[in-house]
């Protein structure tokens, strides 16, 4: 075997595209090896900000093989068949025929002789480069070929010899040379094979393996933590990005001036992490420490002093802006920013953000008034808290800080509200209003988030802006999932149709879709359907509940209980007899049983059992127990009839020769099905 080495030297490849790109590139080349019958082993691929690297050991010759090619139908015109034969250099007599459906096709057995691997590699490489897909690509110079960034050099070796590749689309030809680190080793380097390449790249300050760069960063961070006695807050996404931004990672630490530490910590962390790609640090007791850790791409002779000073200067400028914005914003009450929301357009058909605030405020009052009494955790005080939160929740959108650092919306509002003496519950609502349903910390926050999301979905559905296919520009699917999670987590009993109807009534007059309410409810229930199916809840249970229940909380609770019950032997037996009775009684509508026509003891016993169960089900429904407990008791009651039904089917012939007996038995089974369906809503 001989080593095949390929390196594409490229301008800076975006870090977030690298991992997928190298996986796709390796797959493309390996698939082509397989298709061409090129034996290979020891495949290696890696990527840096400037390089796409592939290596494998290949046999010098391909394997001979026979390929079966499908041709035209035997009824095709003779010239079509002749073209197929000529293209494959075969005669009609060497072909076989295969019947497929109602037609018979010609198949050619094409013999492929062994070829020199080297003669095929140019087409493999050029095809893989052309087929590699990028989310965004560009062309450069006068070339029309598109790639993620301009390709500057192609290193291609087979064995220790140059593998000629002419990429005419960008005017490049392969070489046996590459280049080291852009700053520390920019000169050309001659390469013999992959082993030689790895060694010379390391000497030229290029760590080609992305996982190795990641480990170097983590080891250097651990050293700094011991030296400075702080904890570096490392997140996987930022670590992944940084390992894709440098070829030779050098980890350094900078200091944050004390005057900036009075800022809310999110106002310090956001410029660090989001804008500058720095890791924040914390003290042993969890407080934000006045240091930041970053990754450079240069082993400076001064130990990195100038690099640190430069990064401190950039961060300090951002933090100085943040401090100015923070102090300026606090000079006015948060509520005073409300008027500025009139200048921010929410949507041209839905008015300003101020208009939306007024709708959410009204919806909070309406929803609370309808939920008091149904939910122990909601009372008059809840309504007051939500109304105040609705007035303040969006005010920070017009503050200087949020205009500059949009990631801090809600967060800064909560700090300003706290500084100005608002209740903790109001501050929490403002902070958590954009969170998903399972990431809010109080009943008030959950309820406000629920109402806000209902208003959002209703508004866009009313103007026909619902999600289509994979497009969801207003994140309405996310909002619907949030509604479901909030209802499930906080056990809210809410009449969605009623609340959505009120939300719809608050919208500005115009060409609103009159079917909005039903479409919104169906949209939310379809999200619930997906969630329940992903939880491995039986499909029939999900469909039956969605068709018969409107309450999201009840659907979720009953689905979970039913799914557990139906997995037990008793539950499985109940479903078996239920489905059998339903199948036999199909088409029969009446459940009026004539007791005098019940002849056998088994049918009499089933009739009596059903009467007992119907009476007990009514008693349970009228009890003061919560709905979840009622449903569980009803299920247990239904399970008790399983043996009676099983005995009925063992001993009784439903299709009796006497028509009146047969009809009466069908009515008995219909009564059974209707009774069970009131508890087990399955189709």
ABEGO torsion letter per residue (X at the ends): XBBBBBBBBBBBBBAAAAAAAAAAAAAAAAAAAAAAGBBBBGBBBBBBAABBBBBBBBBABBBBBBBBBBBBBAABBAAAAAAAAAAAGBBAAABBBBBBEABBBBBBBBBBBBBBAAAAAAAAAAAAAAABBBABBBBBEABABBBABBBABBBBBBEABBBBBBBAAAGBBBBABBBBBAAABABBBBBABAAAAAAAAAAAGBBABAAAAAAAAAAAAAAAAAAAGBBBBBBAAAAAAAAAABABBBBBBBBBBAAAAABBAAAAAAAAAAAAGBBBBBBAAGBBBABBBBBBABBBAAGGAAAAAAAAAAAAAAAAAAAAAAAAAAABBAAAAAAAAAABBABAAAEBAAAAAAAAAAAAAAAAAAABGABAABBAAAAAAAAAAAAAAAAAAABAAAAABAAABGAAAAAAAAAAGBBAAAAAAAAAAABBAAABABAAAAAAAAAAAAAAAAAAAAAGABBBEABBAAGAAAAAAAAAAAAAAAGBBBBAAAAAAAAAAABBBEBBBAAAAAAAAAAAAAAAAAAAAAAGBBAAAAAAAAAABABAAAAAAAAAAAAAAAABAAAAAAAAAAAAAAAAABGBABABBBAAABABAAAAAAAAAAAAAAAAAAAAAABABBAAAAAAAAAAAAAAAAAAAAAAAAABBABBABAAAAAAAAAAAAAAAAAAAAABBBX
